[in-house]
């Protein structure tokens, strides 16, 4: 296997891991209501952007889950998720 071939294999494996993580993380969003569909659409729209996001809400509303999804779906997913309470 040459260096280029090894890189392609590594890229494919990495893409597979990300796809598996995305599917697992999507299961964290429970519900099919219009509000949950809008939330998912907003998260998916923001995820590919290199921006900081402030999630606000009462305790237990899922801010941590939303933050984890944004991180997992975004370009920074290879790095560490930094939570600030």
C-alpha positions in Angstrom: 0.0 0.0 0.0 1.5 3.4 -1.0 1.2 6.6 1.1 -1.7 7.9 -0.9 -3.7 4.7 -0.6 -3.1 4.6 3.2 -4.4 8.2 3.4 -7.6 7.3 1.5 -8.2 4.3 3.8 -7.7 6.5 6.8 -10.0 9.2 5.4 -12.7 6.6 4.7 -12.4 5.2 8.2 -12.6 8.6 9.7 -15.7 9.4 7.6 -17.3 6.2 8.8 -16.6 7.0 12.4 -18.1 10.5 12.0 -21.2 9.0 10.3 -21.6 6.6 13.1 -21.2 9.3 15.7 -23.7 11.5 13.8 -26.3 8.7 13.8 -25.8 8.0 17.5 -26.0 11.7 18.4 -29.1 12.2 16.3 -30.8 9.7 18.5 -30.2 12.1 21.4 -32.8 14.5 20.0 -36.1 12.9 21.0 -39.4 13.9 19.3 -40.8 14.6 15.9 -42.8 17.7 16.7 -42.6 20.8 14.5 -40.5 22.5 17.2 -38.0 19.6 17.3 -37.8 19.5 13.5 -37.0 23.3 13.5 -34.4 22.8 16.2 -32.7 20.0 14.2 -32.7 22.1 11.1 -31.2 25.1 13.0 -28.5 22.9 14.5 -27.7 21.3 11.1 -27.5 24.8 9.5 -25.1 26.1 12.2 -22.9 23.0 12.5 -20.7 23.4 9.5 -19.8 27.0 10.5 -16.7 28.0 12.4 -18.6 30.2 15.0 -19.1 30.3 18.7 -22.7 29.6 19.9 -24.3 30.6 23.1 -27.1 28.2 24.1 -29.5 29.6 26.7 -32.4 28.0 28.5 -33.6 26.6 31.8 -31.9 23.6 33.4 -32.9 20.3 31.8 -33.9 21.8 28.4 -31.2 20.0 26.5 -28.6 22.7 26.0 -25.8 20.2 26.6 -27.3 17.8 24.1 -27.6 20.6 21.5 -24.0 21.7 22.2 -22.7 18.1 21.8 -24.6 17.7 18.5 -23.3 21.0 17.1 -19.7 20.0 18.0 -20.1 16.4 16.6 -21.6 17.6 13.4 -19.2 20.5 12.8 -15.7 21.0 11.6 -14.3 21.2 15.1 -15.4 17.6 15.9 -11.8 16.3 16.0 -11.1 18.6 18.9 -12.4 18.8 22.4 -15.8 20.2 23.2 -15.4 23.0 25.8 -18.4 23.5 28.0 -18.8 26.7 30.0 -21.6 26.8 32.5 
